[in-house]
Amino acid sequence: MKNTLLALALGLALATACTSSPEEKKLPILGPREPKVTTVNGKPQVDTVYHTIPDFAFLDQDSQMVTQQTVANKIYVADFFFTSCPSICPKMKSQMLRVYEKYKDNPRVVLLSHSIDPAHDTVAVLREYADRLGVKSATWHFLTGNRDTILDLAQQHYFTTAMEDKTVAGGYAHSGAFLLVDEQRRLRGHYDGTKEQDVDKLLKDMDLLLAEKHGN
């Protein structure tokens, strides 16, 4: 149901984006939305309330608490993985490295990789994993925490698949999605992190998002 809702919202947002003037060059805002009616000078005014990522708190590979304050006034890319994943995670991380290399010195960009197997992926395991990837910057946080909280965040708020499944290799089923989030914690893009061409588009869209005026 959540994936269907996101697909509908994607279609609406893309249709709206196609009618925008070329000068605007703004990414669509994804996810469900609802009208909010307020009264201004005695007249009703309808504003749109967009879906946003809720507050969160997880530990990263340096035992530092990463929260919504970490991404305040920044754009970020989120994904969901686990270090012992035998299938798509290596492809995802090779592609996320491309994003990291381009933006590692940009203070307005953060990468958040959430482990969906936190029982195994302790801080020490994530530290070793980050070291193997050669990640030295605080730009890329590998996160661990309560498993149910992480799975709920993935499925209910990022609208991506992440669940325990004993029938698949590794014991967890998840998508390879990279989710682009703006400074107001609104979803602005959904990409297949296993495909180079999708990540090419992500890199271009991140530049567009960074160029957007604050508060839009």
Beta strands, then each sheet from edge to edge (+ up, - down):
strand 1: 33-40
strand 2: 43-50
strand 3: 57-59
strand 4: 65-67
strand 5: 75-81
strand 6: 109-115
strand 7: 140-143
strand 8: 162-164
strand 9: 172-174
strand 10: 177-181
strand 11: 187-192
sheet 1: 1+ 2-
sheet 2: 3+ 4-
sheet 3: 7+ 6+ 5+ 10- 11+
sheet 4: 8+ 9-
end
